[in-house]
Amino acid sequence: MSQHIYEPERKLSVTASCDVLVAGGGIAGIAAAIAAARHGANVILMEREYALGGMATLGLVTIYLPLDDGEGNQVTFGIAEELLKLSIAHGAEANYPTAWLDGDDRAERIKNRYITQFNPHLFAIRAEKLLLDLGVTILYGTLAVSVHKRGGKITHVIAENKSGRSAIAVKSVIDCTGDADICHLAGAETAAHHGGNGLASWYYYFSHGKVNLKMFGLADVIPDENAVKDDTDYDNVMVEALDKNFRFSGFDGEELSRAVIEAHQKMFADIESARATDPEYVPVTISSIPLVRMSRRIVGAATQDIDTDRQHVADSIGMTGDWRKRGPVFEIEYGTLFGSKVKNLITAGRCISVTDALWDVTRVIPPCAVTGQAAGTAAAMISDFSDDFAGLDVAELQRNLENDGVILHNGG
Ligand SMILES: Cc1cc2nc3c(=O)[nH]c(=O)nc-3n(C[C@H](O)[C@H](O)[C@H](O)COP(=O)(O)OP(=O)(O)OC[C@H]3O[C@@H](n4cnc5c(N)ncnc54)[C@H](O)[C@@H]3O)c2cc1C
C-alpha cells in the first residue's frame, strides 16, 4: 500500500533521566548494565520483554559457548566468565566445566572446552537480582521506538510501554537490541547481514521422565564452497533440518511474524512425529522470541574481519575464541562498537561492526558479554554531554577493563 498519514506533533513527558541508557536486556545488555553501574553510572535498562537474557533465555539458546581457544587456554574473562558462573550457580543442566572450574588438568581442558548448559529461567532471575543489587533500574515491557537528538547526540530515548509514550533523558546510550534498532532510529550508519537468517525453533520437551533441550535448527552456516572445512563442519545442518528456502532479515516486522509462525509449525510437526513413537513426548517450554542470528549492525569506526585471527589489536577490549573450531583467537577492536554519526551512542552484542565472516563468531554469548562489558565501562566514562565515544581515552578504558579482570591480548 502506498497510502500514508501524518502523525500530529505531541508533547511528551520526560519521565526519567540517567547517565547510561541500555536498550535491550540480552547478554550484552546485562553485561553493559553491570559494568556501567559498577563504574558509578546511574543506569536504566529498557527491555521489550518481561525477563532478561534475550536469545539466551527467552530464545532457549542455553548453551554458554566456550571461553577458551580450543587448545587449552582461556581467552575470554571478566563479566563473560562471571555470567557463565552465574548461569550455573544452581548447577549446570549439562556439561559442567569441571576441568576449568574445579581443576587445572591441561589435557582435560584441551579435550573439554570451557562450555556449559544452563537453565534459562533461573539464569534470567539471577541476572535480574544482580542488576537490582547494583542499583540498575529495569523497565520491562518497554520498547525503544525513537530518539531525540541535538548536535549529533541523543538527548532522549523515546519509549512505549503500558503507560504510553514517554521520553528518558540520557547522557549516553548503549544499543544492545541485537538488531541495532537504536542506531537505525538515530540515523547512524548500519549494514544488514547479506545471508540473513534461516529458521530455528528451539524448545524443551519432556520424555521418559526427563526434560531435554531440542536444538531444532542447530546451526546456520550458509553453504560456502570455499570454506575451510574442519572436524566441526556445520554446513547445511540447519537448512536441511528446517526449510532451505525460508530466509529472513530479522528486522522487518511482518517478515518476523511469518518466520515465527513458520517455526511454530515446523516445531509442531517435529513434536507430532516424535509422539508417533513416544506418546509421552510433550513440549514444556518453547522459545518465546524470534530466533535471529545476524540481522543489522552498526557500521563502526572499524569493521573487524576474520583475518584478524591471532593478530595483536592495539585497542583491544577483550578476546573471544571461535565456537566452531579450535585455534582462532580474536582481540576485539574498540572501534567496532561505535560509529561516527551519533557521538554518544555505542553498541554491544550481536550488532557490533564486523564483516559477515566474523559475525558468526562475535554473535554468540561470550563475545556479547565481552563487548557489553566494554561498552558499559566506556559509557560510564562519558562524564558530561561534551564527551563522545570516538574521543574516549582508550588507554584508560583498557586499564579499567584490566582492573576488572579482562585480559586484552593473546598471551598477555
Ligand atoms: C537459533 C540460535 C542458536 C544459537 N545458539 C547459540 C548457542 O548455542 N550458544 C551461544 O553462545 N549462542 C548461540 N546463539 C547466539 C546467541 O544466543 C545470541 O546471539 C546472543 O545471546 C545475543 O545476545 P545480545 O544481547 O546481543 O542480543 P539478544 O539476545 O537478541 O538481546 C536483545 C534484547 O533486546 C531486546 N530488544 C530488542 N529491541 C528492543 C527495543 N527496540 N527496545 C527494547 N528492547 C529491545 C530484546 O527483547 C532482547 O531481550 C544462537 C542464536 C540463535 C538464533
The ligand as an SDF file (V2000), in Angstrom:
LIG
                    3D

 53 58  0  0  0  0  0  0  0  0999 V2000
   18.9660  -20.4940   16.8140 C   0  0  0  0  0  0  0  0  0  0  0  0
   20.1050  -19.8850   17.5560 C   0  0  0  0  0  0  0  0  0  0  0  0
   21.0110  -20.6910   18.2110 C   0  0  0  0  0  0  0  0  0  0  0  0
   22.0660  -20.1380   18.9110 C   0  0  0  0  0  0  0  0  0  0  0  0
   22.8900  -20.9480   19.6070 N   0  0  0  0  0  0  0  0  0  0  0  0
   23.7960  -20.4270   20.4630 C   0  0  0  0  0  0  0  0  0  0  0  0
   24.4870  -21.2470   21.3680 C   0  0  0  0  0  0  0  0  0  0  0  0
   24.3020  -22.4680   21.4060 O   0  0  0  0  0  0  0  0  0  0  0  0
   25.3640  -20.6460   22.2190 N   0  0  0  0  0  0  0  0  0  0  0  0
   25.6570  -19.3130   22.1670 C   0  0  0  0  0  0  0  0  0  0  0  0
   26.5180  -18.8460   22.9280 O   0  0  0  0  0  0  0  0  0  0  0  0
   24.9970  -18.5200   21.3180 N   0  0  0  0  0  0  0  0  0  0  0  0
   24.0490  -19.0350   20.4910 C   0  0  0  0  0  0  0  0  0  0  0  0
   23.3060  -18.2130   19.6880 N   0  0  0  0  0  0  0  0  0  0  0  0
   23.6130  -16.7780   19.6590 C   0  0  0  0  0  0  0  0  0  0  0  0
   23.3230  -16.0310   20.9480 C   0  0  0  0  0  0  0  0  0  0  0  0
   22.3500  -16.6570   21.7070 O   0  0  0  0  0  0  0  0  0  0  0  0
   22.8490  -14.6100   20.7010 C   0  0  0  0  0  0  0  0  0  0  0  0
   23.3670  -14.0680   19.5440 O   0  0  0  0  0  0  0  0  0  0  0  0
   23.2580  -13.7560   21.8890 C   0  0  0  0  0  0  0  0  0  0  0  0
   22.7020  -14.2950   23.0670 O   0  0  0  0  0  0  0  0  0  0  0  0
   22.8150  -12.3450   21.5830 C   0  0  0  0  0  0  0  0  0  0  0  0
   22.8850  -11.5200   22.7110 O   0  0  0  0  0  0  0  0  0  0  0  0
   22.5290   -9.9720   22.5670 P   0  0  0  0  0  0  0  0  0  0  0  0
   22.4090   -9.4580   23.9400 O   0  0  0  0  0  0  0  0  0  0  0  0
   23.4540   -9.3170   21.6370 O   0  0  0  0  0  0  0  0  0  0  0  0
   21.1150   -9.9340   21.8100 O   0  0  0  0  0  0  0  0  0  0  0  0
   19.7030  -10.5540   22.1670 P   0  0  0  0  0  0  0  0  0  0  0  0
   19.8210  -11.7780   22.9570 O   0  0  0  0  0  0  0  0  0  0  0  0
   18.9750  -10.5930   20.8770 O   0  0  0  0  0  0  0  0  0  0  0  0
   19.0600   -9.4700   23.1170 O   0  0  0  0  0  0  0  0  0  0  0  0
   18.4790   -8.2840   22.6490 C   0  0  0  0  0  0  0  0  0  0  0  0
   17.4460   -7.8470   23.6690 C   0  0  0  0  0  0  0  0  0  0  0  0
   16.9450   -6.5710   23.2980 O   0  0  0  0  0  0  0  0  0  0  0  0
   15.5230   -6.5450   23.4000 C   0  0  0  0  0  0  0  0  0  0  0  0
   15.0820   -5.5560   22.4150 N   0  0  0  0  0  0  0  0  0  0  0  0
   15.1740   -5.6390   21.0720 C   0  0  0  0  0  0  0  0  0  0  0  0
   14.7530   -4.4940   20.5030 N   0  0  0  0  0  0  0  0  0  0  0  0
   14.4010   -3.6680   21.5210 C   0  0  0  0  0  0  0  0  0  0  0  0
   13.9240   -2.3180   21.5680 C   0  0  0  0  0  0  0  0  0  0  0  0
   13.7270   -1.6080   20.4520 N   0  0  0  0  0  0  0  0  0  0  0  0
   13.6650   -1.7800   22.7760 N   0  0  0  0  0  0  0  0  0  0  0  0
   13.8570   -2.5030   23.9110 C   0  0  0  0  0  0  0  0  0  0  0  0
   14.3220   -3.7790   23.9200 N   0  0  0  0  0  0  0  0  0  0  0  0
   14.6040   -4.3350   22.7370 C   0  0  0  0  0  0  0  0  0  0  0  0
   15.1130   -7.9820   23.0930 C   0  0  0  0  0  0  0  0  0  0  0  0
   13.8580   -8.2850   23.6560 O   0  0  0  0  0  0  0  0  0  0  0  0
   16.2500   -8.7920   23.7210 C   0  0  0  0  0  0  0  0  0  0  0  0
   15.9950   -9.1190   25.0650 O   0  0  0  0  0  0  0  0  0  0  0  0
   22.2320  -18.7280   18.9560 C   0  0  0  0  0  0  0  0  0  0  0  0
   21.3160  -17.9150   18.3030 C   0  0  0  0  0  0  0  0  0  0  0  0
   20.2690  -18.4750   17.6120 C   0  0  0  0  0  0  0  0  0  0  0  0
   19.2720  -17.5770   16.9310 C   0  0  0  0  0  0  0  0  0  0  0  0
  1  2  1  0
  2  3  1  0
  2 52  2  0
  3  4  2  0
  4  5  1  0
  4 50  1  0
  5  6  2  0
  6  7  1  0
  6 13  1  0
  7  8  2  0
  7  9  1  0
  9 10  1  0
 10 11  2  0
 10 12  1  0
 12 13  2  0
 13 14  1  0
 14 15  1  0
 14 50  1  0
 15 16  1  0
 16 17  1  0
 16 18  1  0
 18 19  1  0
 18 20  1  0
 20 21  1  0
 20 22  1  0
 22 23  1  0
 23 24  1  0
 24 25  2  0
 24 26  1  0
 24 27  1  0
 27 28  1  0
 28 29  2  0
 28 30  1  0
 28 31  1  0
 31 32  1  0
 32 33  1  0
 33 34  1  0
 33 48  1  0
 34 35  1  0
 35 36  1  0
 35 46  1  0
 36 37  1  0
 36 45  1  0
 37 38  2  0
 38 39  1  0
 39 40  1  0
 39 45  2  0
 40 41  1  0
 40 42  2  0
 42 43  1  0
 43 44  2  0
 44 45  1  0
 46 47  1  0
 46 48  1  0
 48 49  1  0
 50 51  2  0
 51 52  1  0
 52 53  1  0
M  END
$$$$
